[in-house]
Amino acid sequence: MDSVGINRAPLGSGATAVSARRGSALRLDRLSVAAANRVATTPTSSLRDAPGRRGCSGKVHRFGSVRSIAARAHSVNAGRSMAEERECAMPDTEMPLKYSSGKAFPLGVSQVEGGLNFAIFSQHASSVILCLKLPGRGTQDEEDVDVVEFVLDHQRNKTGNIWHVSVEGLPSSGVLYGYRVDGPQGWDQGHRFDSSTILLDPYAKLVSGRKYFGVAAEKPSQPFVTYDFDSSPFDWGDNYRIPNVPETDLVIYEMNVRAFTADESSGLDSDVRGSYLGVIDKIPHLLELGVNAVELLPVFEFDELEFKRYPNPRDHMVNTWGYSTINFFAPMSRYASAGGGPVAASKELKQMVKELHNAGIEVILDVVYNHTNEADDANPYMVSFRGIDNKVYYMLDLNNSQLLNFSGCGNTLNCNHPVVMELILDSLRHWVEEYHIDGFRFDLASVLCRGPDGCPLDAPPLIKEIAKDAVLSRCKIIAEPWDCGGLYLVGRFPNWDRWAEWNGQYRDDIRRFIKGEPGMKGVFATRVSGSSDLYKVNKRKPHHSVNFVIAHDGFTLYDLVSYNFKHNDANGEGGRDGCNDNFSWNCGVEGETNDLNVLSLRSRQMKNFHVALMISQGTPMMLMGDEYGHTRYGNNNSYGHDTCINHFQWGQLEERRHGHFRFFSEMIKFRQSNPVLRRDRFLNKNDVTWHEDCWENQESKFLAFTVHDHNSGGDIYLAFNAHDYFVDAVIPPPPHHKCWNRVVDTNLESRHDIVPEGVPFRGSRYRIAPYSSILLKAMP
């Protein structure tokens, strides 16, 4: 960590400039004019020996020339406002810097007339120091650059709780910066200040750190934030259009940017694999599959090597999911191609969004505003918020001022504090305005419904503001309506008729029925018809239920039908992590097998789940890899594996393209071509006929029903048999002038299991195989 400890005496009239180069430091004190005329160079002991100075060596040098400039300014401008500019000529850079008091808004770094303005909020800080790393001449080594520090003055560089300074003479890009913040030291009061650490600006738009994903051997460096005012605005193109897919039509594909193309089987160049550009190359796959929205696991800057900070049972893993945010505005820099860094990452993310939009595919971001990567009080890790103002940014136990943990990750962001709420809103607006993002899925969104003391709020201000915000008005907003503190809000999430929800009840009930649990027929019917018991309130619609059987956390679809138990030993937590209640069934053998009967049953079950998902009213979501039957070998919490466990296996896709993949793709397209499966209102008694007269029979595991098409008569008959024996189903007469055509029978082999144009069926009964489903469509 680059820390240069210096005794700093802030100028009473403005910010103080301090410069250090490779362990040497310049200190600017308030001096008399006479003292300023003396040039003094005083060597001191090594900075390595000074308390709080980590990662630096060398000698401190005091350069009288710099003091002289400041002192002359003080003398000449006596009696005038000390917001006037000061000049500091930096050694070795030939870069004169002028600085003035600056302004409080906007937060972060911004261009102002003649320079750059830096502004940061801290209510409880007693001192704030802006630290700049200036580009070195003739070297690309970030350690071999000048460091300039401006000690901000309480009177001239602070407005309310915002500290600010304007600097003239800085390059418009390539400068790294951060802050040292000091304040009360009492942990019992909720403070965690440590002025020896350079902290990231919460409002920074770019973060600079390591260049390559997961490379532990890469030279470690403290992350800094940076800016880029040199690049031209991104060219979205004259014919560019945002897709604006209606919520009723969405088919969401949950995916991880890196894992999508990181494997060699992707066929991409090594510099492109696992990057934003890699996603672009695979857009044809998404189009062939038929999805029209991707939901990206976190793409905010995170530290994938966080498990390696100190020896622990998980230090062999790499955080490949990214649910450990460092900054809420900066794109993940190591998703840039060829180690391009933060500026390239920003441009390439925009290019990815542009190309997805041109293909008619929306981009939804999985966002983590419930906690950060700064861990807990037992193993604290200070990067930004903790050291800037812990008491504001995090929820604290009012009894002992320790961090509350409703996220399961050691800390909980204080989301409904006015300052934190505005930070989150500004972040969301930034992603919409700068990157043209179409929507957001909020991780552990129930945290966002808690007050500063952790208690649930009936009308959480943040949730309401997101729903009402003008910039966010075109966006899809989706809640994961639970947290690790037990606040389960499925069907009850505060919504203002805008918020959709991950329907966890749908997941559980569909799994239980398809695997053959008794007593599930009624709730299965409720779930596939839109979960009106949960969402038919006020002006909510069926699409506010995001239906899913599989998501990133938990079993893949293949593992759901192949494992009764989780197998998480590789995670280093002794099998304690991951959910135990998976409602899975291995079809007779735990894990891998060559038994053809078991493999056939597993194939039918995967197809049954997919049929149920795609015919359900609401918004379907599927997981990357399920379209070819990806396995994680029973690991239902694979967040830490940057391997084939998570990586999309393009070779397996090719092997199964004409079988498993074809079925999944055609089923998605069938949904898209049949509006009766994606209504914008809940079903009434005229919309569906349930071919059932004994709902109370707990042993019945068979359900058949017809969804009626009032416009064209294209009715759809569906039957699901979760029994372990054949069922002879009575088929109702088709609509007038129509006949039934078999589109789906999951018991049939590939190319017969789904026939989009239909196979005529003229019988009055259909013998439905065990653990299978059929779909008939009325056609002319």
C-alpha atoms as one frame of an Amber mdcrd trajectory, in Angstrom:
protein
   0.000   0.000   0.000   1.418   3.395  -0.984   1.401   5.435   2.201   3.658
   8.384   2.819   3.419   9.586   6.378   4.149  13.284   6.816   3.637  15.796
   9.607   1.156  18.081   7.893   0.293  21.585   8.988  -2.556  22.812   6.785
  -2.323  26.329   5.448  -4.896  28.528   7.056  -5.584  30.055   3.697  -6.123
  27.044   1.487  -5.032  23.542   0.567  -1.465  22.476   1.255   0.507  20.726
  -1.465   2.807  17.854  -0.537   4.811  15.916  -3.115   6.652  12.616  -2.839
   8.591  10.684  -5.459   9.501   7.042  -4.841   9.510   7.426  -1.088  10.753
  10.998  -0.923   8.310  13.662   0.196   7.851  17.381  -0.172   6.189  19.144
   2.690   4.611  22.565   2.452   4.207  24.297   5.808   2.868  27.685   6.683
   6.028  29.813   7.009   6.934  33.421   7.385   8.278  35.262   4.376  11.744
  35.383   5.923  11.786  31.642   6.539  10.505  31.060   3.042  13.573  32.714
   1.579  15.830  30.042   3.054  16.333  26.900   0.983  16.583  23.897   3.265
  17.103  20.251   2.422  16.890  18.119   5.521  17.353  14.334   5.272  15.440
  12.303   7.824  15.182   8.649   8.756  13.726   6.153   6.317   9.971   6.424
   5.832   9.819   2.688   6.343  10.566   3.289  10.023   7.877   5.905  10.512
   4.611   4.806  12.099   1.777   4.379   9.620   4.053   4.523   6.572   3.694
   1.316   4.646   5.193   0.401   1.311   7.563   3.376   1.004  11.280   3.868
   1.535  13.735   6.701   1.082  14.253  10.097   2.621  12.058  13.103   3.244
  13.280  16.276   1.550  11.985  19.770   2.221  12.295  22.043  -0.765  12.404
  25.725   0.124  11.485  26.787  -3.391   8.019  25.420  -2.952   7.594  27.041
   0.441   8.807  30.295  -1.051   6.088  30.259  -3.726   3.348  29.661  -1.193
   4.673  32.235   1.207   4.938  34.925  -1.463   1.340  34.238  -2.421   0.327
  34.610   1.195   2.178  37.907   1.480   0.986  39.485  -1.757  -2.627  38.514
  -1.238  -2.850  39.536   2.395  -6.334  40.779   3.180  -7.911  39.132   0.125
  -9.995  35.954  -0.104  -7.692  32.987   0.199  -9.725  31.119  -2.398  -7.266
  32.666  -4.823  -5.039  30.268  -6.705  -1.737  28.929  -5.333   1.068  27.530
  -7.421   3.289  24.563  -6.628   6.060  23.619  -9.060   6.600  19.864  -8.787
  10.128  18.474  -9.103  11.004  16.112 -11.966   7.653  16.655 -13.709   7.901
  20.253 -14.924   4.232  20.352 -14.026   3.224  23.561 -12.156   0.053  23.036
 -10.165  -2.263  25.819  -9.057  -4.888  25.141  -6.477  -7.862  26.968  -5.004
 -10.706  26.216  -2.634 -12.899  24.527  -5.234 -16.615  23.795  -4.943 -18.757
  21.239  -3.172 -20.652  19.864  -6.157 -20.621  17.647  -8.064 -19.056  15.016
  -5.854 -16.086  13.166  -7.312 -13.742  14.737  -9.844 -15.093  17.118 -12.444
 -13.806  19.617 -14.957 -14.084  23.269 -14.034 -12.818  26.358 -15.760  -9.055
  26.136 -15.732  -8.695  22.834 -13.887 -10.211  19.898 -12.067 -12.408  19.962
  -8.989 -12.260  17.239  -6.332 -15.099  16.877  -3.807 -15.790  14.204  -1.198
 -18.335  13.838   1.610 -17.319  13.072   5.180 -19.434  14.225   8.087 -17.171
  13.077  10.889 -13.677  13.597   9.444 -11.292  16.016  11.146  -8.887  16.129
   8.191  -8.929  15.195   4.533  -5.905  14.985   2.226  -6.175  14.625  -1.539
  -3.438  12.320  -2.866  -2.433  12.472  -6.525  -0.126  10.141  -8.427   1.162
  12.047 -11.411   2.306  10.305 -14.588   6.048   9.615 -14.528   8.290  10.435
 -17.427   9.817   7.533 -19.319   8.240   4.791 -17.217   5.033   2.797 -17.143
   5.566   1.730 -13.526   2.871   3.261 -11.353   5.182   2.983  -8.343   7.718
   5.225 -10.084   5.602   8.365 -10.246   5.204  11.575  -8.307   2.785  11.698
  -5.402   1.252  15.042  -4.525  -0.839  15.576  -1.431  -3.132  18.520  -0.740
  -4.089  18.975   2.889  -7.571  20.479   2.815  -8.337  23.366   5.130 -11.452
  23.355   7.296 -12.289  26.949   6.454 -11.492  27.207   2.752 -11.882  23.651
   1.526 -15.050  22.570   3.267 -18.709  23.379   2.693 -21.026  21.680   5.144
 -19.798  18.087   5.227 -18.185  18.189   1.801 -14.440  18.685   1.417 -13.241
  20.114  -1.881 -10.302  21.566  -3.777  -9.703  22.733  -7.334  -6.356  21.978
  -9.000  -5.084  23.582 -12.197  -2.271  22.080 -14.254  -3.170  18.396 -13.948
  -3.305  16.194 -17.035  -6.816  15.433 -18.267  -6.212  11.714 -17.895  -3.700
   9.252 -16.493  -3.630  10.685 -12.973  -4.353   8.328 -10.088  -5.868   9.763
  -6.948  -7.305   8.919  -3.560  -7.789  10.423  -0.109  -6.373  10.110   3.357
  -9.053  10.790   5.929  -8.634  11.184   9.672 -11.118  11.643  12.460 -12.199
  10.380  15.882 -10.530   7.108  16.802 -13.185   5.614  19.067 -14.447   2.329
  17.663 -17.025   2.383  20.436 -18.467   5.459  18.725 -18.651   3.745  15.365
 -15.620   5.378  13.722 -12.927   3.520  11.766 -10.625   6.328  10.602  -7.041
   5.488   9.612  -5.091   8.283   7.920  -2.292   5.930   6.846  -4.482   4.405
   4.141  -5.222   6.010   0.790  -8.951   5.596   0.138 -10.972   5.444  -3.060
 -13.344   8.262  -3.932 -16.885   6.809  -3.704 -17.911   8.940  -6.711 -14.954
   8.015  -8.933 -15.964   6.734 -12.352 -12.863   4.579 -12.965 -10.741   2.370
 -10.697  -7.163   1.411 -11.540  -5.537  -1.671 -10.041  -4.166  -4.938 -11.392
  -4.546  -5.367 -15.127  -5.302  -9.081 -15.511  -8.093 -11.085 -13.908  -7.104
 -13.550 -11.208  -3.356 -13.408 -11.784  -2.000 -13.817  -8.268   1.590 -13.482
  -9.495   0.906 -10.041 -10.943   2.625  -7.308  -8.954   0.158  -6.343  -6.231
  -0.764  -2.709  -6.057  -3.166  -0.626  -4.066  -6.154   0.342  -6.172  -6.474
   4.015  -6.986  -9.235   5.847  -8.749  -8.643   7.770 -11.941 -10.397   9.850
 -14.552 -10.423  10.367 -18.296 -11.404  13.726 -19.732  -9.333  13.272 -22.890
 -11.327  10.618 -24.711 -14.001  11.676 -27.152 -17.594  10.815 -26.264 -18.477
   7.260 -27.170 -20.045   6.952 -30.621 -23.299   5.063 -30.214 -24.000   5.374
 -33.938 -26.648   7.152 -36.007 -28.901   4.121 -36.318 -28.522   3.006 -32.722
 -31.715   2.337 -30.792 -32.379   1.150 -27.260 -34.485  -2.033 -27.581 -37.177
  -1.078 -25.022 -38.463  -4.649 -24.840 -41.891  -4.704 -23.158 -41.764  -6.354
 -19.771 -44.361  -8.886 -20.905 -42.003 -10.071 -23.661 -38.778 -10.431 -21.657
 -36.846 -13.683 -21.576 -33.883 -13.107 -19.265 -30.558 -14.928 -19.524 -28.524
 -14.673 -16.315 -24.824 -14.765 -17.145 -21.319 -13.906 -15.991 -19.222 -11.778
 -18.350 -15.956 -13.537 -17.605 -17.267 -17.088 -17.360 -19.134 -16.775 -20.657
 -15.970 -16.822 -22.795 -13.046 -17.508 -20.408 -12.695 -21.135 -21.445 -10.400
 -22.048 -24.334 -13.343 -23.812 -25.957 -14.778 -20.370 -26.745 -12.314 -20.256
 -29.624 -11.420 -16.652 -28.884  -7.958 -15.145 -28.707  -6.505 -15.289 -25.199
  -6.560 -11.478 -24.971 -10.306 -11.425 -25.574 -11.463 -14.404 -23.537 -13.386
 -13.434 -20.416 -13.877  -9.815 -21.530 -16.681  -7.480 -22.553 -15.522  -7.909
 -26.151 -15.780 -11.667 -25.750 -19.509 -11.307 -25.097 -19.882  -9.431 -28.393
 -18.379 -12.346 -30.277 -21.021 -14.680 -28.842 -24.107 -12.567 -29.521 -25.113
 -14.945 -32.349 -25.458 -17.684 -29.728 -27.834 -15.543 -27.682 -29.902 -14.800
 -30.763 -30.068 -18.468 -31.722 -31.155 -19.320 -28.197 -33.904 -16.710 -28.400
 -33.369 -14.609 -25.283 -33.850 -10.836 -25.454 -32.240  -9.689 -22.194 -29.024
 -10.571 -20.417 -28.753 -10.136 -16.669 -25.057  -9.708 -15.948 -23.561 -10.816
 -12.660 -21.774  -7.827 -11.088 -19.676  -5.686 -13.409 -18.879  -2.983 -10.840
 -15.197  -2.965  -9.852 -14.383  -5.776  -7.413 -11.272  -7.541  -6.154 -11.357
 -11.128  -7.339  -8.307 -11.953  -5.196  -9.883 -10.827  -1.930  -9.742 -14.337
  -0.458  -5.944 -14.237  -0.667  -5.392 -11.248   1.642  -4.396 -13.521   4.533
  -4.166 -17.283   5.129  -7.637 -18.806   5.446  -9.539 -21.911   4.284 -10.733
 -20.076   1.163  -7.431 -18.582   0.045  -7.219 -21.010  -2.891 -10.258 -19.455
  -4.545 -10.907 -16.532  -6.878 -14.089 -14.492  -6.533 -15.493 -15.009  -9.994
 -19.075 -13.924  -9.283 -18.147 -10.421  -8.117 -20.582  -9.834  -5.260 -18.046
  -7.719  -3.379 -18.207  -4.165  -4.657 -15.317  -1.713  -4.361 -16.943   1.208
  -6.173 -20.484   1.773  -7.431 -19.644   3.825 -10.535 -16.638   2.068 -12.089
 -16.861  -0.871 -14.497 -14.783  -3.945 -13.683 -11.422  -2.978 -15.176 -10.118
  -6.538 -15.537 -12.952  -7.353 -17.908 -11.130  -5.201 -20.467  -9.415  -7.111
 -23.245  -5.632  -7.599 -23.192  -5.238  -6.036 -19.733  -6.326  -2.707 -21.179
  -7.164  -1.073 -17.845 -10.064   1.076 -16.655 -10.403   3.450 -19.617 -10.463
   0.561 -22.075 -12.920  -1.302 -19.827 -15.320   1.638 -19.923 -15.183   1.881
 -23.705 -15.477  -1.856 -24.259 -18.442  -2.166 -21.895 -20.214   0.519 -23.929
 -19.298  -1.302 -27.109 -20.761  -4.497 -25.676 -24.005  -2.749 -24.696 -24.214
  -1.121 -28.128 -23.817  -4.421 -29.972 -26.303  -6.206 -27.708 -28.798  -3.391
 -28.268 -28.258  -3.553 -32.018 -29.171  -7.236 -31.754 -32.364  -6.371 -29.840
 -31.021  -7.638 -26.512 -31.392  -5.565 -23.359 -28.741  -5.350 -20.636 -29.748
  -5.702 -16.984 -27.093  -5.378 -14.295 -27.020  -7.389 -11.084 -26.108  -4.661
  -8.598 -24.856  -5.066  -5.038 -25.836  -2.090  -2.891 -26.375  -4.122   0.269
 -22.692  -4.365   1.289 -19.147  -3.665   0.090 -15.864  -5.571   0.066 -14.680
  -3.919   3.297 -15.539  -7.025   5.341 -16.322  -7.030   9.062 -14.681  -5.797
  12.256 -12.955  -9.131  12.871 -11.045  -8.997   9.576 -11.379  -5.366   8.487
 -10.321  -4.304   5.024 -10.259  -0.571   4.405 -10.635   0.566   0.809 -13.086
   3.449   0.787 -16.327   3.921   2.728 -15.083   2.463   6.004 -12.280   4.988
   6.318 -14.190   7.944   4.874 -17.127   7.808   7.261 -17.987   4.393   8.661
 -20.754   5.784  10.830 -22.609   7.166   7.819 -22.033   4.480   5.206 -22.707
   1.353   7.294 -25.422   0.127   9.631 -24.174  -0.122  13.207 -25.426  -1.894
  16.291 -26.452   1.045  18.481 -25.500  -0.909  21.604 -21.860  -1.581  20.753
 -21.192   0.325  17.476 -20.184  -2.885  15.718 -21.143  -3.444  12.111 -24.526
  -5.072  11.513 -24.482  -7.954   9.078 -27.682  -8.513   7.113 -25.723  -9.314
   3.961 -23.838 -12.353   5.225 -20.618 -10.629   4.156 -19.668  -8.778   7.328
 -21.181  -5.348   6.746 -24.419  -3.744   5.595 -24.649  -0.524   3.636 -26.763
   2.122   5.362 -28.939   2.471   2.283 -31.658   4.746   3.654 -29.303   7.322
   5.113 -29.868  10.428   2.915 -26.226  10.609   1.774 -25.966   6.892   0.985
 -29.348   6.927  -0.706 -28.237   9.747  -2.991 -25.011   7.891  -3.738 -27.011
   4.843  -4.864 -29.393   6.937  -6.961 -26.500   8.801  -8.580 -24.830   5.478
  -9.329 -27.937   4.052 -10.978 -28.440   7.190 -13.055 -24.794   7.059 -14.125
 -25.160   3.527 -15.476 -28.308   4.475 -17.379 -27.022   7.759 -18.809 -23.399
   6.829 -19.465 -23.719   3.130 -20.360 -27.360   2.937 -21.550 -28.179   0.117
 -19.128 -31.789  -1.097 -19.388 -32.439  -2.339 -15.889 -31.155  -3.554 -12.561
 -31.543  -6.623 -10.392 -30.886  -5.651  -6.767 -28.990  -8.281  -4.810 -30.460
  -8.970  -1.337 -32.860  -6.092  -1.891 -34.544  -6.522   1.488 -31.470  -4.814
   2.953 -32.589  -1.722   1.042 -35.813  -1.852   3.070 -34.063  -1.440   6.432
 -33.477   1.735   8.397 -30.129   2.805   9.876 -30.748   0.636  12.930 -31.513
  -2.388  10.761 -35.247  -2.413  11.439 -37.552  -2.986   8.440 -39.309   0.084
   7.043 -42.866   0.020   5.695 -42.082   2.604   3.008 -38.306   2.611   2.463
 -37.266   5.988   1.011 -34.668   4.487  -1.329 -37.086   1.947  -2.816 -39.629
   4.692  -3.438 -37.088   7.055  -4.992 -35.867   4.354  -7.379 -39.458   3.663
  -8.408 -40.231   7.351  -8.967 -36.939   8.589 -10.451 -37.305  10.159 -13.900
 -33.989   8.854 -15.271 -34.790   5.328 -14.126 -38.360   5.435 -15.411 -37.599
   3.357 -18.528 -35.635   0.755 -16.581 -36.633  -2.670 -15.410 -36.152  -2.797
 -11.631 -36.041  -6.243 -10.046 -35.659  -7.102  -6.371 -34.152 -10.186  -4.837
 -36.718  -9.869  -2.038 -34.847 -11.377   0.888 -31.641 -10.896   2.859 -29.462
 -12.835   5.269 -31.233 -11.364   8.268 -34.469 -13.204   7.570 -36.425 -10.361
   5.925 -38.318 -12.452   3.348 -40.519 -10.204   1.216 -41.551 -12.370  -1.738
 -44.914 -10.982  -2.836 -44.678  -8.250  -0.214 -41.748  -6.171  -1.425 -42.577
  -2.427  -1.329 -43.136  -1.747  -4.996 -45.142   1.356  -5.959 -46.427  -0.856
  -8.809 -42.970  -0.687 -10.425 -40.747  -3.226  -8.743 -40.587  -6.783 -10.033
 -39.318  -9.607  -7.834 -37.322 -12.789  -8.131 -40.117 -15.185  -7.241 -38.390
 -17.623  -4.902 -41.716 -19.289  -4.177 -42.075 -20.098  -7.873 -38.657 -21.762
  -7.888 -39.431 -23.949  -4.885 -42.947 -24.970  -5.908 -42.049 -25.810  -9.508
 -39.121 -27.938  -8.317 -41.245 -29.809  -5.819 -44.021 -30.620  -8.282 -41.792
 -31.699 -11.186 -39.721 -33.991  -8.946 -42.950 -35.689  -7.841 -43.678 -34.464
  -4.326 -47.294 -35.089  -3.249 -49.706 -32.271  -2.548 -48.125 -29.797  -4.970
 -50.631 -29.797  -7.848 -52.612 -26.788  -6.667 -49.649 -24.536  -5.979 -48.066
 -25.627  -9.277 -51.189 -24.392 -11.041 -51.011 -21.113  -9.155 -47.364 -20.567
 -10.080 -47.655 -21.278 -13.804 -50.708 -19.026 -14.038 -48.843 -15.987 -12.723
 -48.734 -16.277  -8.910 -51.798 -14.114  -8.455 -51.771 -15.027  -4.758 -48.569
 -13.004  -4.466 -48.795 -10.283  -7.084 -52.445  -9.508  -7.830 -52.350  -6.409
  -5.642 -53.047  -2.805  -6.684 -51.732  -2.369 -10.228 -49.149  -5.138 -10.212
 -48.977  -7.425 -13.238 -47.905 -11.017 -13.894 -44.571  -9.779 -15.296 -43.682
  -8.471 -11.842 -43.037 -12.129 -11.006 -39.609 -13.049 -12.356 -40.008 -16.796
 -12.663 -36.949 -18.982 -12.393 -36.070 -22.557 -11.595 -32.306 -21.995 -11.623
 -30.110 -19.005 -10.782 -26.372 -18.472 -10.334 -26.465 -19.427  -6.667 -27.634
 -22.995  -6.275 -27.603 -26.047  -8.494 -27.459 -25.783 -12.257 -30.381 -27.405
 -14.027 -28.332 -30.521 -14.768 -27.234 -30.768 -11.139 -30.803 -30.248  -9.944
 -31.724 -33.573 -11.570 -28.413 -35.294 -10.745 -27.732 -34.619  -7.064 -29.751
 -35.032  -3.894 -27.088 -33.286  -1.841 -24.713 -30.389  -2.337 -21.030 -31.226
  -2.841 -19.184 -28.068  -1.799 -15.969 -29.470  -0.322 -13.893 -27.544  -2.885
 -15.051 -24.279  -1.317 -12.956 -24.749   1.800 -15.788 -24.300   4.274 -16.301
 -27.912   5.236 -19.573 -28.144   3.346 -21.213 -25.571   5.608 -21.828 -23.078
   2.795 -24.610 -23.235   0.238 -28.277 -23.994   0.700 -29.339 -27.380   2.081
 -32.952 -27.136   0.886 -32.576 -27.597  -2.851 -35.696 -29.678  -3.633 -33.525
 -31.651  -6.028 -33.733 -35.288  -7.140 -30.883 -37.278  -8.635 -33.212 -39.604
 -10.600 -31.769 -42.643  -8.895 -27.981 -42.157  -8.824 -25.981 -39.455  -7.070
 -23.832 -37.583  -9.578 -22.235 -38.851 -12.747 -23.420 -42.151 -14.183 -23.501
 -44.200 -17.382 -26.912 -45.674 -16.635 -28.936 -44.917 -19.763 -32.277 -45.091
 -17.962 -31.136 -42.545 -15.398 -29.687 -40.295 -18.091 -32.921 -40.465 -20.083
 -34.984 -39.566 -17.031 -32.687 -36.646 -16.249 -33.059 -35.375 -19.800 -36.875
 -35.516 -19.539 -36.847 -33.705 -16.221 -34.677 -30.880 -17.541 -37.051 -30.466
 -20.460 -40.058 -30.580 -18.107 -38.629 -27.757 -16.051 -37.957 -25.695 -19.145
 -41.460 -26.242 -20.524 -43.009 -25.212 -17.212 -40.858 -22.065 -17.128 -41.639
 -21.023 -20.680 -45.423 -21.524 -20.491 -45.794 -19.702 -17.161 -47.368 -16.280
 -16.995 -44.730 -13.826 -15.781 -41.132 -13.096 -16.755 -38.952 -16.179 -17.315
 -35.262 -16.207 -16.392 -32.785 -18.975 -17.156 -29.146 -19.479 -16.243 -26.196
 -19.415 -18.639 -25.175 -22.959 -19.515 -28.501 -24.620 -18.813 -29.148 -24.569
 -22.552 -26.582 -27.364 -22.952 -26.765 -28.961 -19.482 -23.796 -27.441 -17.655
 -22.672 -29.176 -14.470 -20.810 -27.874 -11.450 -20.563 -31.427 -10.157 -22.968
 -30.774  -7.310 -21.409 -27.542  -6.045 -24.324 -25.231  -5.287 -22.228 -22.239
  -4.210 -19.482 -21.963  -6.816 -18.636 -18.275  -6.336 -14.898 -18.932  -5.917
 -13.994 -21.098  -8.911 -12.523 -19.482 -11.998 -12.490 -22.865 -13.736 -14.669
 -25.158 -15.822 -16.977 -25.366 -12.817 -18.286 -21.938 -13.810 -16.919 -21.425
 -17.316 -19.271 -21.933 -20.243 -18.204 -25.076 -22.098 -18.567 -24.284 -25.790
 -17.462 -27.776 -26.805 -20.318 -29.334 -24.855 -22.718 -26.890 -26.489 -21.637
 -28.144 -29.908 -22.046 -31.766 -28.839 -25.622 -31.084 -27.688 -26.612 -28.434
 -30.218 -29.075 -30.647 -32.116 -30.597 -32.196 -29.018 -30.779 -30.462 -25.658
 -29.942 -26.984 -27.008 -32.414 -27.247 -29.857 -35.231 -28.091 -27.441 -34.429
 -25.169 -25.179 -34.137 -22.728 -28.058 -37.351 -23.804 -29.762 -39.270 -23.660
 -26.498 -38.194 -20.050 -25.940 -39.214 -19.132 -29.467 -42.565 -20.858 -29.010
 -43.230 -18.637 -26.025 -42.287 -15.533 -27.986 -44.654 -16.438 -30.818 -47.668
 -17.106 -28.549 -48.950 -14.003 -26.735 -51.393 -16.027 -24.631 -48.371 -17.237
 -22.620 -47.297 -13.688 -21.701 -50.408 -11.712 -20.887 -50.240  -8.283 -19.273
 -53.022  -9.192 -16.850 -53.818 -12.075 -14.572 -55.835 -14.988 -15.939 -59.552
 -15.085 -15.338 -61.938 -18.034 -15.609 -62.425 -17.435 -19.331 -58.692 -17.525
 -20.049 -57.937 -21.018 -18.780 -59.761 -24.308 -18.316 -58.375 -26.620 -15.639
 -59.061 -30.240 -16.530 -59.220 -31.192 -12.900 -62.075 -32.045 -10.539 -60.183
 -33.268  -7.487 -57.785 -30.603  -6.325 -57.796 -32.028  -2.803 -56.224 -35.321
  -3.851 -52.775 -35.030  -2.251 -51.486 -38.065  -4.108 -52.305 -36.687  -7.550
 -49.222 -35.548  -9.426 -50.882 -34.921 -12.777 -52.182 -31.587 -14.036 -53.715
 -30.681 -17.405 -55.180 -27.380 -18.560 -55.992 -25.374 -21.679 -54.975 -21.750
 -22.152 -57.476 -20.063 -24.451 -56.665 -17.706 -27.294 -59.687 -15.401 -27.666
 -58.249 -13.675 -30.724 -57.336 -16.448 -33.150 -58.476 -19.637 -31.468 -54.910
 -20.878 -31.111 -55.577 -22.577 -27.787 -52.724 -24.385 -26.034 -53.280 -27.635
 -24.132 -50.674 -28.580 -21.528 -50.274 -31.644 -19.345 -47.597 -32.443 -16.747
 -47.220 -35.955 -15.396 -44.998 -36.194 -12.323 -46.103 -39.754 -11.533 -43.801
 -42.705 -12.052 -46.403 -44.355 -14.317 -48.220 -43.587 -17.573 -51.382 -41.482
 -17.501 -54.060 -41.713 -20.205 -55.217 -38.129 -20.472 -58.551 -37.190 -21.988
 -57.960 -34.499 -24.596 -60.714 -31.871 -24.891 -62.122 -30.996 -28.314 -60.154
 -28.279 -30.144 -61.735 -24.905 -30.962 -64.091 -24.718 -33.951 -62.350 -25.205
 -37.322 -59.119 -26.169 -35.594 -57.348 -29.406 -34.791 -54.778 -30.259 -32.179
 -51.124 -30.483 -33.186 -48.472 -31.956 -30.947 -45.676 -29.437 -30.430 -43.965
 -30.932 -27.354 -43.632 -34.368 -25.835 -40.604 -34.470 -23.547 -40.608 -38.275
 -23.590 -39.670 -38.372 -27.283 -36.182 -38.287 -28.677 -34.650 -35.201 -30.191
 -36.276 -33.613 -33.212 -39.536 -35.256 -32.169 -39.567 -33.883 -28.615 -40.375
 -30.419 -29.967 -41.804 -29.730 -33.414 -42.617 -26.005 -33.768 -44.882 -26.473
 -36.805 -46.735 -29.250 -34.983 -47.627 -32.859 -35.703 -51.380 -33.426 -36.247
 -53.088 -35.267 -33.388 -56.677 -36.419 -33.851 -57.209 -38.791 -30.925 -59.353
 -38.253 -27.861 -56.728 -39.546 -25.439 -52.983 -39.147 -25.080 -50.833 -41.632
 -23.174 -48.414 -39.440 -21.247 -45.230 -41.106 -20.070 -43.923 -40.972 -16.475
 -42.124 -37.755 -15.610 -42.963 -36.047 -18.863 -45.044 -33.233 -20.263 -46.866
 -32.496 -23.500 -48.015 -29.360 -25.299 -50.693 -29.343 -28.004 -51.614 -26.281
 -30.038 -54.843 -25.698 -31.929 -54.050 -24.988 -35.576 -56.152 -24.684 -38.753
